[in-house]
Amino acid sequence: MVSETSGNGRAGGHDCGRTDRYAADQGTVDTRVQEYYSGRTGWDEHARLSAGSAQGSVEHTRTQELIRQRLAPGARVLDVGGATGVHAAPLAEDGYDVLLVDPVAAQVARAAQHGTFEARVGDARNLGAPNLDLVDGEFDAVLLLGPLYHLASREDRLLALREAVRVTRPGGTVVAAAITRLAGLVGGGYELFPPATWQAILEHGRAPDSIAFPVAHFHDAAELAAEAAEAGLSDVVVHGIEGPAGGALERVRLDAPEAPELIDAALTLARALSTTPGVADMSQHVLAIGTVSP
């Protein structure tokens, strides 16, 4: 999921250049999220999915496909951690009623420029905050396409998932994304870290504190499914978003002559192997989709 031609030092498509400035506590991660996505680091999340690598195109296409399979026409959708509206905008353009929430004010301001959906500043862990005041059962579907991998503790991730469940109507859908434990290894960047660091990632999902991208936790598919179920979702299915070819496409620019054919081939694999046991974890992202019980 890297959006540049060089995948070195990146996990999950984000710039993972080494830095030792940060500790691994959640308060520090929250500060890093503000720095990383506000433009102060030079990172552009919108460009990553829309104009960077061939991988970004596969990720965006498959995520949209999987979401839309669960949405009725005109559904009311909450996009939590929606960044600049890279997913909210196409949904709104197709008639869905979308509210975007993101903790980074600069991203919310950019999202609001679309003019086709509402955007507010807010935290996934507290959707009932005064500036949001989202009530129980308000939405047909809630998207968590980024918050979970910025939350270090299981308790915080369950809090975000439970908030999503709370504001979704009975019978509605919650869609939650995570970065896999193999993402950095598959996409490149593992050579920057000692083996002990990767052992902690692969066994526990523990993110190192020496990368610039403010990731706090890496999931495997089984762990994401378990968290979704514990938060109150039923009939949970976990999909591998990019499929096993996604990592290779990190190094192919979207404007490269070979990109269209490679994207088409990767999408074919991703669709065919989306829920194949063991293969989902070979994607850089996994997506849990579950139903809010009546």
Helices and strands as residue ranges (DSSP letters): E 10-11, E 14-15, H 26-37, H 45-47, I 48-52, H 54-68, E 76-80, H 88-93, E 97-102, H 105-112, E 118-121, E 139-144, G 147-150, H 154-166, E 168-179, H 183-187, G 190-192, H 195-204, H 221-230, E 233-240, H 246-249, H 259-272, G 280-282, E 285-292
